[in-house]
Amino acid sequence: MNRDDNRKRLQQETFDICIIGAGASGAGSALDAALRGYRVALIDRGDISGETSSRSTKLIHGGVRYLEQAIKKLDLAQLKQVRHGLAERRTVIRNAPHLAHPLALLTPVFSWFEGMYMSVGLALYAFFAGNDSFPKGSWLTKAQALAKMPTLTPNMHSAVLYYDGQLNDARYALALAHSADEAGAVVVNYLSVQDFDREGNRLTAAVVQDQVTGETFRIRARLFLNCTGPYSDAIRLLASSTLESRIRPSKGVHIVLPRETLQSDCAMLIPKTSDGRVVFAIPFGDKVFVGTTDDDYKDLSHEPVLEPAEVDYLLETLRPYLAKTPDKTQVLAGFGGIRPLIVSSRATTKTLLRDHEVEYDATSGLLSLLGGKWTTYRLMAQDAIDRAGELLGKSMPGKTESHYLVGGENYRFSDWQQLQQHYKLPADVCQHLMRTYGTRAERVAQLTLSNSDLSERLAENQPFIKAEVMHQVREELAVRPRDVLARRWRLELADWQLTAQLTPAVASLMATELGWTDQVREKQIEEYRALLHSFFVKAGLTTTPTNVASV
């Protein structure tokens, strides 16, 4: 994926479909459409998966909460979501095994009845999953539960164990976009749609501004597909001002704690909170993510950030389930995302349907993919491109169910040993490269042969090496330090202090590759560190690390 080459193609060619928004649904739709043989453009006003799709709970699941609601309320729509989600778990993992895997989850219970209730529910969950390869759940004694997660409260009666999936969401979306590019799609990030050209009322071109160069140009296409998630209404109204709003944005946040919070490879599901939500505590790398909240969010012009009341809420939610509750001084970072819930008659965002809808505006010709969730991104994309094919008058079957994403085919984690043997890199670096790039890890390692400096770590006790930054600029569309640190490495989500510490080194490597002046490099560093500082302030964390510059 070369940004400059792709950008030129956008200006020169006419496409069957121009997809706006490169999160899970947009990148998934681009891959689906490209594999069917359509001429596809995929653009985003920010980075690939720069918004909601990189800020999820990192779970691939049918939805335990949805199943409970479906049974209690005899809600077939909720049951349909569960079945779709469980059916897709296997496909999501199969197609990118370096980025997704099964995850064990423990649910502590405080009475025999509660344990029986949860066991029956999770047995139904496994039943709806069918005969997949996921391990089966079980009801654990207190001693068995503590053996798996020693930090659990001694006040529990027992715990229920079950399995769902976990994914590296931002890199999964990037793999979708990269796979679409290799299938023939033209992928460019940091292109913001300013307006549309029309013949009568019908859209014929998108007027876009390059957020890197400032240049404005047009992308011509027969059909435009809106995949902008919580921002869908803005594109819909830009295409046709008479449309009614369809999205009710909901904010969800996570806090990040040290791995020692759980001392386990298992995650924890908290099935009951003070306001009827479900909260997860999930190991991710060397940290634990705790979330999420669920509240209306109206200020779409600003990035959702962690706030003091949300920190307090999540820490308080953990309290009954751990022997020792972490305090604010142990919060290392946090992140917020916006769910694109479809407007319905239901009263609160906790009960709004998260299933998807493909909407066609006959006046402008705009197609919009609304709602949905990470687990069912492929089905969402399939539905959208099925409809696109009907509108284009050349329907073709989808091929994504069995299509490996870049780095996924023939992946074996144990191949890190061959990587180490050939390139003489440390074991933890080779393991990190395999988990991050899959079978493309060798492309990163090869860069170290021509320049041994590129094998150097960027921080002690961290597996990130300089060669990765070069690879991410050359082949993964990274154009700003945040692209590397927040999405391609996920470091911003895990540790604000370390992210600020590494920003100058990352910016210097990018400057060499992208031809930045010293002034541009310093501006990139200053702006990103100022953003990180603002995260600390807005979260109400009492101690701002000295290396997070206050600007």
Salt bridges, closest charged atoms under 4 A:
GLU13 OE2 - ARG9 NE 2.71
ASP16 OD1 - ARG39 NH2 2.87
ASP16 OD1 - ARG222 NH1 3.64
ASP16 OD2 - LYS394 NZ 3.37
ASP32 OD1 - ARG36 NE 2.47
ASP47 OD2 - ARG487 NE 2.65
ASP47 OD2 - ARG488 NH1 2.70
GLU68 OE2 - LYS72 NZ 3.35
ASP75 OD2 - ARG346 NH2 3.12
GLU88 OE1 - ARG378 NE 2.99
GLU114 OE2 - LYS272 NZ 3.96
ASP132 OD2 - ARG89 NH2 2.89
ASP164 OD1 - ARG89 NH1 2.76
ASP169 OD2 - LYS58 NZ 2.88
ASP169 OD1 - ARG490 NH1 2.57
GLU182 OE2 - HIS178 NE2 3.53
GLU182 OE1 - ARG440 NH2 3.00
ASP195 OD1 - ARG198 NH1 3.78
ASP197 OD2 - ARG218 NE 2.45
ASP210 OD1 - ARG3 NH2 2.90
ASP210 OD2 - ARG7 NE 2.47
GLU215 OE1 - ARG7 NH2 2.12
ASP233 OD1 - ARG236 NH1 2.71
ASP265 OD1 - ARG259 NH2 2.37
ASP275 OD2 - ARG277 NE 3.05
ASP286 OD1 - LYS287 NZ 3.00
ASP294 OD1 - ARG339 NH1 3.41
ASP295 OD1 - ARG277 NH2 2.83
ASP296 OD1 - ARG248 NE 2.92
ASP299 OD2 - HIS302 ND1 2.80
GLU303 OE2 - ARG55 NH2 3.38
GLU303 OE2 - ARG482 NH2 2.80
GLU307 OE2 - LYS251 NZ 3.02
GLU310 OE2 - LYS251 NZ 3.06
ASP312 OD1 - LYS328 NZ 3.40
GLU316 OE1 - ARG319 NE 3.16
ASP355 OD1 - HIS356 ND1 3.29
GLU357 OE1 - ARG246 NH2 2.87
GLU359 OE1 - ARG236 NE 2.78
GLU359 OE2 - ARG246 NH1 3.55
ASP383 OD2 - HIS356 NE2 2.73
ASP386 OD1 - ARG36 NH1 2.70
GLU390 OE1 - ARG387 NH1 3.17
ASP415 OD1 - ARG412 NH2 3.02
ASP428 OD2 - ARG457 NH1 2.84
GLU456 OE1 - LYS466 NZ 2.84
GLU468 OE1 - HIS432 NE2 2.79
GLU475 OE1 - ARG443 NH1 3.11
GLU475 OE2 - HIS471 ND1 3.94
GLU476 OE2 - ARG171 NH2 2.61
GLU476 OE2 - HIS471 NE2 3.69
ASP483 OD1 - ARG487 NH2 2.92
GLU492 OE1 - ARG482 NE 2.74
GLU513 OE2 - ARG474 NE 2.67
ASP518 OD1 - ARG521 NH1 3.07
GLU522 OE2 - ARG521 NH2 3.10
GLU527 OE2 - LYS523 NZ 3.93
